[in-house]
Amino acid sequence: MKILLTGTTGYIGQRLLPALLADGHEVVCCVRDRKRFDEEKYHSDRVKVIELNFLDGDSLEIIPDDIEAAYYLIHSMSSNNEDFEILEKKSAENFCKRIQKTDTKQVIYLSGIINDQNLSKHLESRKSVEKILSSADFHLTTLRAGIILGSGSASFEIIRDLVEKLPVMIAPKWLDTKSQPLASRNVIEYLKGVLLNEYTFDKSFDIGGPEILTYKDMLLKFAKVRNLKRTIITVPVMTPKLSSYWLYFVTSTSFTLASNLVKSMGVEIICRENDLKERLGIKLLTYEEAIHLAFEKIQNAEVVSSWKDALSSKVLGEGISKLVNIPTFGCYTDIRETKVYDENASLEKIWSIGGKNGWYYANWLWGIRGFIDKLFGGVGLRRGRKNSKLIFAGDSLDFWRVLYANKAEKRLLLYAEMKLPGEAWLEFRISDNILQQTATFRPLGLMGRLYWYAVLPFHGFIFSGMMKKIASAK
């Protein structure tokens, strides 16, 4: 079957794609930037990539006419744009307009549970998108999910940060809100199970796990799985803004996502009963089983996708392609070279940089820089990396974004997502047993120039020390 997959580089999209390929389908993947999508890792000739933008109706003409089914996985939970409701509506309308001209019989939309009377703006937007999709001439199947738990999911990583960092938590009252968390593995089973299943045509289904838990229950159960003793005290006086800052500074989430999560966490996410689970033969994982499975994936370096890989800045939103060609005019550069002991060993060292492995030299200074970045509203260092050895274009890497990663060329290019008075690139290359490390900075105004000269002395020993560690790898 020929399937259109939107949201391909998103958390669920990256997990659904290999599952569809395993079932023998041909998948047309919609991406805004081809350089963020690595076709080679799927080892399949049944993957076709098309570059388009759902906000630009004309760009959708590239979608093939012989599509049989489509997955609509577009949403903007991490978006910094205040007009996300308008953008989501426009994307859905453009999608409908184009898909109605194809052979598509069914569209499957992954939405959120919308049973509470007082919905957040994001849940209201998803409800609006569902209405737009249901008015089109294809059969719509809507799966409404609440909290999705899996290795790399936003909910899992936030709970993990809170539990593992705070023995005692003074927490907001929304921790008493009830929810029905669902394992990401079950989400994929539902998405596959409803594909061209006529029983699901023109219907919506709430999908959730087997347990109804408060957020406090989830934190304590997580602590139990990790053999940690934790005390949680809820207070009624913490405002939504204060709650957002609490999440932002303690966890690896962005402030935008923290704010959106806090607004949604006051809404009960309980499923309406349906028989879809029985019809599809799905065995729901319990909360604790989902946590155990997530850690198994993490320990085996099998994390397929992470919420942290979502584009997080307006500059990056325009596409990685525009940033791969490093500018030279009006830029400052710090170029260092050294002879390497073993090219392959040094290359592995470069490919393992960041995250738990650190930056090989003066990690405490990198930590301070990450903390300062958090204070000014940046991403900080806590995003880490989803895989300790593999890197792909588009991946987040602490407060960097991977623009280019080619082991055959022995080249890694990173772009800074920290708060800066300008733009910064960091590049590693190995050629003829010489490691070249280049830091490039394009300043913004006088502050940018002052910043470069202020950090230049630190570059002298941080970058030199890091290079020596990489070059001496055996």
PLY file of the C-alpha trace (Angstrom):
ply
format ascii 1.0
element vertex 474
property float x
property float y
property float z
element edge 473
property int vertex1
property int vertex2
end_header
0.00 0.00 0.00
1.21 3.53 -0.76
0.99 5.71 2.36
1.62 9.42 2.92
3.31 10.17 6.24
3.29 13.73 7.58
5.24 14.72 10.69
7.92 12.27 9.57
10.69 13.79 11.68
8.47 14.09 14.77
8.51 11.79 17.80
5.72 9.46 16.61
6.49 9.80 12.90
10.03 8.45 13.36
8.61 5.41 15.17
5.71 4.78 12.82
7.83 4.83 9.64
9.92 1.68 10.37
6.76 -0.10 11.55
5.00 0.63 8.25
8.05 -0.46 6.26
8.21 -3.69 8.27
4.62 -4.36 7.17
5.66 -4.03 3.52
4.13 -0.63 2.74
5.57 2.03 0.46
5.84 5.28 2.42
6.00 8.81 1.03
7.57 10.96 3.75
6.73 14.66 3.96
9.55 16.84 5.31
10.22 20.57 5.38
13.96 20.01 5.03
15.44 16.95 3.29
18.73 17.41 5.13
16.98 16.58 8.41
15.96 13.18 7.07
18.49 10.37 6.64
17.03 7.87 4.15
20.02 5.54 4.44
19.27 4.46 8.00
16.06 2.75 6.83
17.80 0.57 4.22
14.67 0.44 2.06
13.77 1.35 -1.50
10.14 1.77 -0.34
10.88 5.15 1.24
10.29 8.25 -0.88
11.02 11.71 0.53
9.27 14.85 -0.66
10.07 18.38 0.56
7.09 20.64 1.18
5.53 23.08 3.62
1.89 22.61 4.63
1.55 26.37 5.13
2.30 26.77 1.41
-0.55 25.17 -0.54
1.33 25.25 -3.84
4.20 23.16 -2.43
1.75 20.29 -1.79
1.36 19.64 -5.52
4.39 17.35 -5.20
2.26 14.82 -3.28
1.63 11.81 -5.57
-1.93 11.22 -6.80
-1.86 7.46 -6.14
-1.73 7.73 -2.34
-4.11 5.21 -0.71
-3.97 6.36 2.92
-2.37 9.22 4.87
-1.28 9.89 8.45
-1.75 13.43 9.74
0.74 13.87 12.60
1.22 17.64 12.48
0.98 19.68 15.69
2.78 22.54 17.38
3.16 21.77 21.09
6.75 23.05 21.06
6.08 26.01 18.80
7.23 29.47 19.85
4.67 31.02 17.53
1.77 32.72 19.32
-0.42 32.22 16.26
-0.08 28.43 16.28
-3.89 27.98 16.11
-4.07 29.91 12.84
-1.06 28.03 11.46
-2.48 24.63 12.41
-5.81 25.53 10.82
-4.12 26.67 7.60
-1.98 23.51 7.45
-5.06 21.31 7.84
-6.99 23.21 5.18
-4.12 23.01 2.68
-3.70 19.30 3.45
-7.41 18.61 2.82
-7.46 20.60 -0.40
-4.59 18.56 -1.88
-5.45 15.11 -0.48
-9.01 15.29 -1.84
-7.50 15.34 -5.33
-5.60 12.08 -4.73
-6.80 8.46 -4.47
-6.64 8.61 -0.67
-9.42 6.58 0.97
-8.54 7.27 4.60
-6.71 9.85 6.70
-5.60 8.90 10.22
-5.22 11.81 12.62
-3.43 11.55 15.96
-5.05 14.12 18.23
-5.47 14.73 21.96
-8.20 13.71 24.39
-10.76 16.52 24.47
-13.42 15.37 26.97
-12.88 18.09 29.59
-15.07 21.19 29.44
-12.11 23.55 29.93
-9.56 22.74 27.24
-6.14 24.33 26.80
-5.47 26.36 23.64
-3.51 23.47 22.17
-6.29 20.95 22.76
-8.85 23.42 21.37
-6.64 23.75 18.29
-6.49 19.99 17.83
-10.27 19.84 18.14
-10.52 22.50 15.44
-8.14 20.58 13.16
-10.22 17.43 13.60
-13.32 19.35 12.52
-11.55 20.59 9.37
-10.30 17.10 8.47
-13.72 15.52 9.07
-15.39 17.92 6.61
-13.28 16.64 3.69
-14.22 13.96 1.14
-12.07 11.17 2.57
-12.76 8.83 5.49
-11.24 10.22 8.69
-10.14 8.12 11.65
-9.14 10.14 14.71
-7.15 8.61 17.55
-7.20 10.83 20.61
-4.28 10.17 22.93
-3.24 11.72 26.22
0.22 11.42 27.72
2.49 9.25 25.57
5.26 7.41 27.43
8.34 6.02 25.75
12.07 6.47 25.54
12.66 10.03 24.36
9.07 11.25 24.81
8.59 14.65 26.44
6.48 13.23 29.26
8.98 10.46 30.04
11.98 12.80 30.03
10.27 15.41 32.22
9.15 12.82 34.78
12.63 11.31 34.70
14.31 14.68 35.33
12.00 15.51 38.23
12.29 12.13 39.95
16.02 11.63 39.54
17.00 15.17 40.50
14.63 16.06 43.35
14.41 13.90 46.52
11.77 16.32 47.82
9.39 18.17 45.49
7.34 21.23 46.34
4.97 20.90 43.43
1.92 22.67 41.92
-1.61 21.48 42.63
-2.01 20.21 39.06
-0.07 17.14 40.18
-3.45 15.90 41.44
-4.95 16.03 37.92
-5.91 12.62 36.57
-4.61 11.18 33.33
-4.44 7.90 31.41
-0.84 7.53 30.13
-0.27 5.31 27.10
2.93 3.53 26.04
4.35 4.73 22.72
4.45 1.09 21.56
0.67 0.88 21.97
0.23 4.17 20.06
2.04 2.65 17.07
-0.12 -0.49 17.32
-3.27 1.63 17.21
-1.99 3.70 14.28
-1.19 0.55 12.31
-4.33 -1.30 13.35
-6.81 1.29 12.06
-5.14 1.54 8.64
-7.90 0.98 6.02
-9.98 -0.70 8.72
-13.53 0.16 7.58
-14.91 -0.14 11.11
-12.85 2.93 12.05
-13.92 5.09 9.08
-15.45 8.44 10.05
-15.05 7.73 13.77
-12.94 9.00 16.65
-11.51 6.89 19.47
-9.92 7.84 22.78
-6.80 5.74 23.36
-5.16 5.47 26.76
-3.39 3.02 29.04
-5.09 0.59 31.46
-4.64 2.85 34.53
-6.02 6.22 35.58
-3.28 8.01 37.50
-2.60 11.48 38.84
0.68 13.14 37.85
1.76 12.61 41.46
1.05 8.88 41.11
3.17 8.81 37.97
6.13 10.47 39.69
5.96 8.09 42.66
5.57 4.99 40.47
8.54 6.14 38.39
10.55 6.51 41.60
9.52 2.98 42.60
10.76 1.57 39.28
14.08 3.38 39.79
14.32 2.28 43.47
14.27 5.89 44.65
12.44 7.27 47.68
10.74 10.57 46.90
8.54 12.97 48.86
6.05 15.20 47.05
4.23 18.12 48.64
1.62 19.92 46.55
0.89 23.59 47.17
-2.14 25.56 45.89
-0.38 28.90 45.48
1.96 28.18 42.55
0.81 30.19 39.53
0.93 28.71 35.99
3.88 30.98 35.15
5.76 29.92 38.28
4.93 26.28 37.50
6.35 26.75 33.99
9.60 28.15 35.38
9.74 25.26 37.86
9.54 22.72 35.03
11.89 24.73 32.82
14.75 24.98 35.32
14.50 21.47 36.77
13.94 19.54 33.54
15.38 19.57 30.01
12.22 21.03 28.48
12.10 24.38 26.72
10.16 27.20 28.39
7.63 27.20 25.53
6.90 23.51 25.95
6.85 23.86 29.75
4.25 26.64 29.48
2.09 24.64 27.09
2.34 21.53 29.25
1.35 23.42 32.40
-1.73 24.82 30.63
-2.68 21.29 29.56
-1.91 19.63 32.89
-4.89 21.27 34.55
-7.14 19.34 32.15
-8.21 15.80 33.05
-7.27 13.38 30.27
-9.58 10.40 30.77
-10.69 8.18 27.90
-14.27 7.53 26.89
-14.90 3.80 26.68
-14.67 2.08 23.28
-13.97 -1.42 21.95
-11.10 -0.54 19.61
-8.48 -2.24 21.78
-10.39 -5.54 21.64
-11.10 -5.29 17.92
-7.42 -4.70 17.14
-6.16 -7.26 19.67
-3.92 -4.74 21.46
-2.49 -5.63 24.89
-2.04 -2.38 26.76
1.15 -1.93 28.74
0.82 -0.72 32.32
2.55 2.50 33.36
5.37 0.61 35.08
5.79 -1.73 32.10
6.10 1.31 29.81
8.80 2.80 32.07
10.74 -0.48 32.19
10.56 -0.77 28.39
11.75 2.83 27.93
14.82 2.23 30.10
15.56 -0.99 28.26
15.66 0.98 24.99
17.88 3.64 26.57
20.35 1.09 27.98
20.56 -0.71 24.64
21.05 2.59 22.74
17.85 1.92 20.78
16.09 5.26 21.24
14.44 5.80 17.85
13.18 9.34 18.35
13.18 12.16 20.89
10.97 15.19 21.41
14.20 17.21 21.69
14.81 16.77 17.97
11.94 19.12 17.13
13.11 22.39 15.56
13.39 24.90 18.37
14.30 28.22 16.82
12.95 30.49 14.09
16.28 30.36 12.29
16.28 26.55 12.20
12.63 26.58 11.19
13.74 27.95 7.83
15.69 24.75 7.22
19.08 23.25 7.94
20.10 23.68 4.30
20.49 27.44 4.77
22.94 26.94 7.64
25.18 24.17 6.30
27.19 26.62 4.20
29.08 28.44 6.94
29.32 32.20 6.27
32.64 34.00 6.11
31.79 37.68 5.63
31.66 39.59 8.92
32.52 36.47 10.92
35.12 35.63 13.54
36.82 32.23 13.38
38.92 30.16 15.75
40.72 27.43 13.75
42.84 24.81 15.51
44.68 21.80 14.09
46.50 18.86 15.62
47.84 15.48 14.55
45.70 12.49 15.56
47.03 9.19 16.87
44.33 7.03 15.23
41.84 8.55 12.75
39.08 6.01 13.43
39.43 6.22 17.20
39.33 10.03 17.08
36.32 9.90 14.78
34.47 7.68 17.27
35.35 10.19 19.98
33.84 13.02 17.90
30.72 10.97 17.17
30.26 10.34 20.92
30.71 13.93 22.06
28.20 15.59 24.38
25.44 14.13 26.51
26.69 11.82 29.27
30.10 11.63 27.60
30.60 15.35 28.06
32.98 17.53 26.05
36.15 15.77 27.20
37.71 18.81 28.87
36.60 21.36 31.49
33.07 19.91 31.60
32.33 22.08 34.62
32.76 25.17 32.43
30.42 23.73 29.81
27.98 23.13 32.67
28.23 26.75 33.82
27.63 27.94 30.24
24.56 25.71 30.07
23.25 27.07 33.38
23.74 30.67 32.22
21.91 29.79 29.01
18.95 28.49 31.04
18.87 31.71 33.09
18.47 33.71 29.88
15.74 31.45 28.50
17.93 29.14 26.40
17.89 25.36 26.06
20.84 24.70 28.38
22.92 21.52 28.35
20.32 19.13 29.73
18.89 18.06 26.37
21.83 15.67 26.00
21.61 13.32 23.03
19.26 10.41 22.25
21.98 7.95 21.23
25.47 7.76 22.74
27.15 6.73 19.46
24.94 7.65 16.49
24.38 11.19 15.18
22.09 12.32 12.37
21.40 15.72 10.85
18.63 17.41 12.81
19.50 15.76 16.14
19.83 17.91 19.23
23.20 17.69 21.00
23.16 19.54 24.32
22.77 23.20 23.29
23.83 22.46 19.70
21.90 21.22 16.67
23.53 18.76 14.26
23.57 20.28 10.77
25.78 17.74 9.03
27.13 14.37 10.12
29.01 12.23 7.60
31.35 9.59 8.98
32.69 8.69 5.55
33.78 12.31 5.07
34.88 12.47 8.74
33.00 15.70 9.22
30.59 16.88 11.92
28.99 20.35 11.86
27.03 21.81 14.77
24.95 24.98 15.09
24.47 26.73 18.44
20.95 26.96 19.86
22.07 28.68 23.05
21.17 32.31 23.65
23.82 34.38 21.86
24.26 37.89 20.46
24.85 36.29 17.08
25.15 32.87 15.45
27.76 30.17 16.08
28.99 27.04 14.31
31.39 24.35 15.55
32.96 22.00 13.00
35.18 18.93 13.30
37.07 17.46 10.31
39.72 14.76 10.06
41.92 14.44 6.98
45.36 12.87 6.50
45.68 12.29 10.27
45.03 15.97 10.98
42.09 17.02 13.14
40.78 20.48 12.34
38.34 22.17 14.71
36.75 25.43 13.58
34.55 27.72 15.67
32.75 30.37 13.60
30.79 33.27 15.07
28.69 35.80 13.18
28.14 38.66 15.67
25.00 40.70 15.98
25.88 44.35 16.64
28.32 45.64 19.23
27.22 43.12 21.89
28.11 40.29 19.56
31.61 41.61 19.04
32.15 42.18 22.76
30.89 38.65 23.46
33.41 37.10 21.05
36.38 38.82 22.65
35.08 38.02 26.14
34.95 34.26 25.48
38.12 34.09 23.34
40.44 33.45 26.35
38.24 30.51 27.40
38.44 29.06 23.89
42.20 29.00 24.33
42.22 26.21 26.90
38.72 24.66 26.52
39.06 23.99 22.79
42.74 23.08 23.04
42.06 20.61 25.85
39.12 19.09 23.99
41.19 18.66 20.81
44.01 16.92 22.67
41.57 14.42 24.18
40.04 13.67 20.78
43.40 13.48 19.02
44.93 11.13 21.62
42.11 8.57 21.37
43.32 5.01 20.83
0 1
1 2
2 3
3 4
4 5
5 6
6 7
7 8
8 9
9 10
10 11
11 12
12 13
13 14
14 15
15 16
16 17
17 18
18 19
19 20
20 21
21 22
22 23
23 24
24 25
25 26
26 27
27 28
28 29
29 30
30 31
31 32
32 33
33 34
34 35
35 36
36 37
37 38
38 39
39 40
40 41
41 42
42 43
43 44
44 45
45 46
46 47
47 48
48 49
49 50
50 51
51 52
52 53
53 54
54 55
55 56
56 57
57 58
58 59
59 60
60 61
61 62
62 63
63 64
64 65
65 66
66 67
67 68
68 69
69 70
70 71
71 72
72 73
73 74
74 75
75 76
76 77
77 78
78 79
79 80
80 81
81 82
82 83
83 84
84 85
85 86
86 87
87 88
88 89
89 90
90 91
91 92
92 93
93 94
94 95
95 96
96 97
97 98
98 99
99 100
100 101
101 102
102 103
103 104
104 105
105 106
106 107
107 108
108 109
109 110
110 111
111 112
112 113
113 114
114 115
115 116
116 117
117 118
118 119
119 120
120 121
121 122
122 123
123 124
124 125
125 126
126 127
127 128
128 129
129 130
130 131
131 132
132 133
133 134
134 135
135 136
136 137
137 138
138 139
139 140
140 141
141 142
142 143
143 144
144 145
145 146
146 147
147 148
148 149
149 150
150 151
151 152
152 153
153 154
154 155
155 156
156 157
157 158
158 159
159 160
160 161
161 162
162 163
163 164
164 165
165 166
166 167
167 168
168 169
169 170
170 171
171 172
172 173
173 174
174 175
175 176
176 177
177 178
178 179
179 180
180 181
181 182
182 183
183 184
184 185
185 186
186 187
187 188
188 189
189 190
190 191
191 192
192 193
193 194
194 195
195 196
196 197
197 198
198 199
199 200
200 201
201 202
202 203
203 204
204 205
205 206
206 207
207 208
208 209
209 210
210 211
211 212
212 213
213 214
214 215
215 216
216 217
217 218
218 219
219 220
220 221
221 222
222 223
223 224
224 225
225 226
226 227
227 228
228 229
229 230
230 231
231 232
232 233
233 234
234 235
235 236
236 237
237 238
238 239
239 240
240 241
241 242
242 243
243 244
244 245
245 246
246 247
247 248
248 249
249 250
250 251
251 252
252 253
253 254
254 255
255 256
256 257
257 258
258 259
259 260
260 261
261 262
262 263
263 264
264 265
265 266
266 267
267 268
268 269
269 270
270 271
271 272
272 273
273 274
274 275
275 276
276 277
277 278
278 279
279 280
280 281
281 282
282 283
283 284
284 285
285 286
286 287
287 288
288 289
289 290
290 291
291 292
292 293
293 294
294 295
295 296
296 297
297 298
298 299
299 300
300 301
301 302
302 303
303 304
304 305
305 306
306 307
307 308
308 309
309 310
310 311
311 312
312 313
313 314
314 315
315 316
316 317
317 318
318 319
319 320
320 321
321 322
322 323
323 324
324 325
325 326
326 327
327 328
328 329
329 330
330 331
331 332
332 333
333 334
334 335
335 336
336 337
337 338
338 339
339 340
340 341
341 342
342 343
343 344
344 345
345 346
346 347
347 348
348 349
349 350
350 351
351 352
352 353
353 354
354 355
355 356
356 357
357 358
358 359
359 360
360 361
361 362
362 363
363 364
364 365
365 366
366 367
367 368
368 369
369 370
370 371
371 372
372 373
373 374
374 375
375 376
376 377
377 378
378 379
379 380
380 381
381 382
382 383
383 384
384 385
385 386
386 387
387 388
388 389
389 390
390 391
391 392
392 393
393 394
394 395
395 396
396 397
397 398
398 399
399 400
400 401
401 402
402 403
403 404
404 405
405 406
406 407
407 408
408 409
409 410
410 411
411 412
412 413
413 414
414 415
415 416
416 417
417 418
418 419
419 420
420 421
421 422
422 423
423 424
424 425
425 426
426 427
427 428
428 429
429 430
430 431
431 432
432 433
433 434
434 435
435 436
436 437
437 438
438 439
439 440
440 441
441 442
442 443
443 444
444 445
445 446
446 447
447 448
448 449
449 450
450 451
451 452
452 453
453 454
454 455
455 456
456 457
457 458
458 459
459 460
460 461
461 462
462 463
463 464
464 465
465 466
466 467
467 468
468 469
469 470
470 471
471 472
472 473
